[in-house]
Amino acid sequence: MRFEAGPDDLLHSRFALSPAMELAQVLRRLCGFDRHSGTRPSLDRFRPAFERLRRETELDAMLALNYAHGGPNFTAWPPSGLAQTWADDLAATRATPLRVARADIADCLRRRPTAEPRVLAVLRSRNVVERIATALDAAWHELIAPDWPQLRAICERDVVHRAGLLARSGWAAALDGLHPEVSWRDGGIDVRALRSRGHVDLGGEGLLLIPSAHIWPGLAAYSDSPWPKAIIYPARGVAALWERQPPAAPDALADLLGRSRARLLLALDDPASTTQLARSLGLATGAVGDHLAVLLRAGLVRRARDGRSVLYGRTPIGDALAGSSP
């Protein structure tokens, strides 16, 4: 697939977050649609809750709408921006007109038919949208919500990094490292290894770029309505999160700085705000601000304003100290 981009597309492209897509990725994996199963982290810790949700809610009706290369559109509408919340996504699903949901359901069942009576009773009901939304809400709170602050912080930091590259150096720099299958070439964006091999004109509307935690190591691209043209890609730094949990601060560095300040220094490989650091490390925002103030006075970090956010990053001395940790 290739997205053809013109001057207006560069101006109108934007970033967004999608909690609903994170849930969709996890549910697809749990019900067996995962072509990257050999490289992704295990979801075994979700299995007991997932099986209980299947017994106690009508989640199976939503799962029945997944097929090999896709799933229902009305359960994950396009996000509007970086402030998107699960409440926004759930409201969008609940606002889906019945005729739109029925057409979406019919399309999914054509691709992967089911004869399960319990499932069909839900999918044929007049309140199918509300019933599926209720099941998804239960799944969100059981499976995603506990980890979402940390995952959201990773996605936000990815956006800060790429938006800065885009502003300073253009599309080629912003797309560098987005994914091995994505590259900028001759005024367009190539997305290799996806089923569609055609050319898609962005038509001046730009491209929606959505970092994701659970799509790693894959990616997805949307080129058909009702979605805007979009690429969903693994957020920068999420591979390290899934491949191994971040190590605790080394004892020597923790003895020197204190364990929380050492963790903060090690977490600043990329610039981040106080809120993002608090989310990713599970610390109170006020405590993070206090620790950063100490690191700032010590010359180990610096701060700079980016729009309405204040971002912290390591100084060369902070890099040297963090890099010397075993």
N, C-alpha and C positions, 0 to 999 in steps of 0.2 A: 504494500500500500504506500502511496505517496501523496502527501498533502501539498498542493501547489499554493504558495503564499505570495501575495502582492504587498505593496507598501502599506495599504490600509490594514491588512491582516497583522502586520507587525505592531500596529498601534492598538488594535482591538483584542489581541490575545491577552489572556489573564489566567491567574491561578485560582484554584478553589479546593476546598476540602469536602469530603463526602462520607460522613459516618455510615450512611446506609450502604455504601459500596463496601466498606470494611465488613459490615455484617454479612452482606451477600457473599463476599469471598470466603468467609469462614464457613457459612452454611453450605456452599458448594463443595468445599473440601470435605466437610463432615458427611455429606451424603454421596461422596464418591466421584465427583467431577473434578479431578485434579491431575493434570498432565505433568505436574512438577513434583509428584509425591516423593520421588527419590531424593530431592534436594531441599524440600521445605522442612521446617521444624515440625515435630510431632504435635498433634492436637489431642493427644490422649487425655490431657487434664480437662478438656471440655466434654469428653464422652459421657460421663455420668449425667451432667446437666442437660446435655443434648438429648439423650434418650428419655430423660424425665420430661423434658419439654414436648417431645413427640407423643408421650403418653397423656400428658395433662392438658395440652393445648391443641390447637388445630394447625400446628406448624407443618404437618405432613402435607396439607393442601398447598402451601407455598413451595415446599420442596419438590412436589410433583411437577411444578412448572419449570424446573431447571432442565436443561438438555445439554448436549455435549459442548456446544460453543456459545451458550448464552442462557438467558432466563427472562423473566417478566420485566417489562420496563416500569410498570406502575409501582413497583416496590422500591425503586431507587431512581427517582427523578433527578435531572441534572441539578447540581448544587449551584447556588447563586454567588458564592464567594468564600472568603477565608473564615468568615464568622459562622458558617453553617453549623448547626447543632442537630442532634438526633431529634429534638422536638420539631425542628424545621422539616426534616425529612419525613417524619411520621405524619405531620400535618399535610404535607404534599401528597402522600399516599392516600390518606383519608379523604382528601378533596378530589380524588380521581373520579370522574363521571362513570357511572355503571357501564354505559355503552363502550367507553374506552377500555375499561378493565375487562369486559367480556371479549372484546376483539383481541386483546393481548393474551388472555387465557386461551382462547381458541387457537391462536397461532402457536403458543407453546405446546398445547396438546396435540396439534398436528405433527409437531416435530418429535414428540415423545408421548404417545398415548398412554392412558392409564384406565384400568377397569376397577380400581379400588372403590367400593361403595362409599366408604366414609369420606374419602377425598372428593369424590364427585358430588356428594351431597353439599359440601361446602362450596365448591367451585360453581355449582349451578344455583346457589341461593341468591336471593335479591340483596342480601347484606354481605355478600362475599368480600367486598372491599374492607369493611369494618372488621370482619372476622379474621382476615389475613393480617390487617394492621395490628390487631390485638395480639396475635401470635408473634408477630415480628417484634413488638414492643417487649414482650416477655423475653424473647431470645436476646435482644439487645442488652437488657439489664442483667441477664444471667451470663452471657458469653463475652461481651465486648466492654461494657461500661467500666468494670473494675480496672482494665488496662488502658482505657481511652485517654486519660490525662497524659500519660507517658507517650502513647503513640501519637497523639495530637501534637505534642511538643516536637517530636521528631519530624513530623510533616511540616510544621510551621517553620522549623529551622531550615528545612530543605527549600522552602519557598523564599526565605530571606536570602539564602545563598544564591539561588538561581536568578531571582529578580535582580540582585546586584550585578551578576554577570551579564544579564540581558541589557541592563541599563548602561553598563560600562563598555561592553565588548560585542554586543549583538547576539543573534540567534546561534551562531556556530558555537560560541562559548557557553551559552546557556544550556544547549543540548548536549554538550560534551559530558559524558559520564551519566547522562540520563538513563540510558540502558544500552547494552551492546548492540541491540537491534535498531536503534534510533540514531539518525545522523542528519545534519544539514548539508545539502548538496545542490548547487546550481539554482538557488532561489526556491528550494522546497525542502520538505521534511520527509525523509525516507523512513518507513517503519517496516522492517523486513520480518520474515518468518510468520506473518499473519495470513489468514486464509485469503483475504482479498488482495489481489495484485493490481488493482486499478489505480487511476489517478483521481484525486478528490480536490476540487477547487474550493478553497476556503471562502471565496466570494466576498472578501472584504470584511467578513464577520469575525475573523481571527480564530485562534485555537484555544480551547480550554485545556489547561494542564492541571492534572489532579494527582498529587503525590499520595501514595497508599502504603500502608504498613503490611497488609496481608497479601498483596498481589505478588510480592517477591517470591521467586526470582523472575516471574513472568511480567507481562504487560498486556494492556488491552487498548484498542482504538475504536472510536465510534465515528461513523460517517453517515448514519441514516437518522431520519427523524424518529422520535421527538427530541433526540439529543442534539445539542450543538456538536460540531466537530471537536473531538476530544482525544487526548492520550492520557491513560491512567498508567502510572509508572511507579516503581519502587522508590520510596523516599530515601534520600541519601542518609546513610547511617543505619538503616533498618536491617541490612544484612548482618552487621556486627551484633545487633540486638538479638536476632534469631539464631545466629550461629553459636553465640555464647552470650551469657549474661555479662554485663560490664563488670570487670573485676573490682573488688574493693580497693580503696586507696592503699598503696604499699605502706608498710609500717613506718619506714623511715620518713616518708613524706608526711604521713599522718602525725608522727611525733613532732615534726617541724612546724606544721601549719595548723594541726587539728584535723580530725578525720573529715568533717564536713567541708572545710575549706580545701582540703586536698582533693576531695571528690569533685568539687566545683571547678578547680583548676584543671583537672583531667578531663572534665566534660566540655571544656571550651575549645575543642578542636576547631569548631566553627562558631562564629559569633552568635550569641543568643541573648534574649531578654531575661529579666528576673523571673517573669512568669513562666517562660518556657523552661528555664532551669529548675524551677520549683516543681513543675509538672513531671519532668523527666527523671528527677532524682527523688521525688516523693518527700520534699522538704517544704516547710512553711515559707510562703513568699517573703514575709518579714525577716525570717532568719536568713534566707538567701541574700536579701538586700544588705543585712548587717555584715555577713561574711564577705560579700563582694566589696563593701566599703573598706574592709581591712586589706583585702588583696590589692585594691586600687591604691591605697596609701603606701603599700609595700612595693609598688611598681611592677606587680606580677600580672595585672590585667589593666586594660584601658577601656574606655567607653566612648561611644559615638552615637549620635542621634541618626535614626533612619526613619524619616517620616514622623509618626507619632510615637515610635518606639525608641527606647535607649538600649543599644546592643553592647554587650561586653565581649571582649576577646582577649586572648593572652598577648602579652608583650613578648619581645624576644627573650627577656629574662625568664618570663613565665614558661615560654616554650622550652627553654633549656632545662628548667627545673622539672617540668612534666616529662620531657624526653629522657631525663636521666633516671626516671623511676623504673625499676625492674619489672 
